Amino acid sequence: MNKNEINLTATEMSYLWSAYQSQSLNRCLLKYFDEIVEDEEIKKVNTQSLQHCVSYLEEIRTIFDAENFPIPIGFSVEEDVHLNATRLYTDPFILYFQWFFGKGNLTFGSVALNTLAREDAFTFFERFIREGVQTLRSSRELLLNKGLWIRSPYIPVPENVDTVKRESFFDGWIGEQRPLVGVEIANLFYNILTNSIGVALMNSFIQTTKNKELKAYLLRGKEIALKHIDVLSTSLQKEELPVPSAWNAGITDSNEAPFSDKLILNLVCLLNAQGVANYGVAISTTMRRDLGLNFNRLSEEVLKYAEDGTEILIKYEWLESPPQAPRYNGK
């Protein structure tokens, strides 16, 4: 039997559907970036990301066509992006987005790959991961070469190997707190950085959207991100460790919207999901209780914000229904 003649499972169907949604959205962003980017090295990375994106969409459509699966609506360059809009993002921001784009593809693809059995779906996400790593590598190298990479704090090399002697190693609220361990510093630093990129994106959308309800939602999201940056930065400052700057220099003063409100809100909801996932990783790898509780509290706040965003998507009919199990009870 041909391995691809086996019906798609629920997980294969859902991950391919989700990939189509996110890549059609990314195609719009990357297409606009390709129009406005000036630095030739950054343009090369962006163009390669765009080519990958277009190829992913074609491959998913081929799989779906063979299954008589309706092609998702997703997002289109014709309806959701204004390619001639005034330049809204600087070249450094576009380069940072490549790193963010590659990281997102790598994370999503890695989760998907663990659940797939059918050969064509597995092969697709295997390539998806490989090219995500490629985008991460090229964007990281370029950020380093241009002096734009923001390094996490340094700590001393351990003098010897030791074991944890007391349960107080996990405490953090009362008494003498132990210093942060490396993975906790990494979790704090990384989430400060991603929230900073989120603030920059929010600012670009706030100054261009004309939808008052959407603008109010975006302003609230910006306030949440700034609050999270402050909470996480305080934990580093208490240890006298450097805090990454709230990087927000990538937006011009243009008020001409390059993207549709539908795309903007769906992107914010996608970023909310990534933010919750990032906090989930932090919770699972943080050993000091006070930090774990902080990450849990911040995650809950993002979940509530995401829920409210979904309600707006439904109100404007901007949320496409994902594949669902059948109803056998007739209701």
Secondary structure, DSSP 4 states (H G I P E B T S, - for coil): --GGGSPPPHHHHHHHHHHHHHHHHHHHHHHHHHHH---HHHHHHHHHHHHHHHHHHHHHHHHHHHTTPPPP----HHHHB-TTSPP-B-HHHHHHHHHHHHHHHHHHHHHHHTT--SHHHHHHHHHHHHHHHHHHHHHHHHHHHTT---PPPP-PPPSS------GGGG--SSSPPPPPPHHHHHHHHHHHHHHHHHHHHHHHHHTT---HHHHHHHHHHHHHHHHHHHHHHHHHHHTT----------B-S-----B-HHHHHHHHHHHHHHHHHHHHHHHHH--SHHHHHHHHHHHHHHHHHHHHHHHHHHHTT--PPPP-PPPSS--
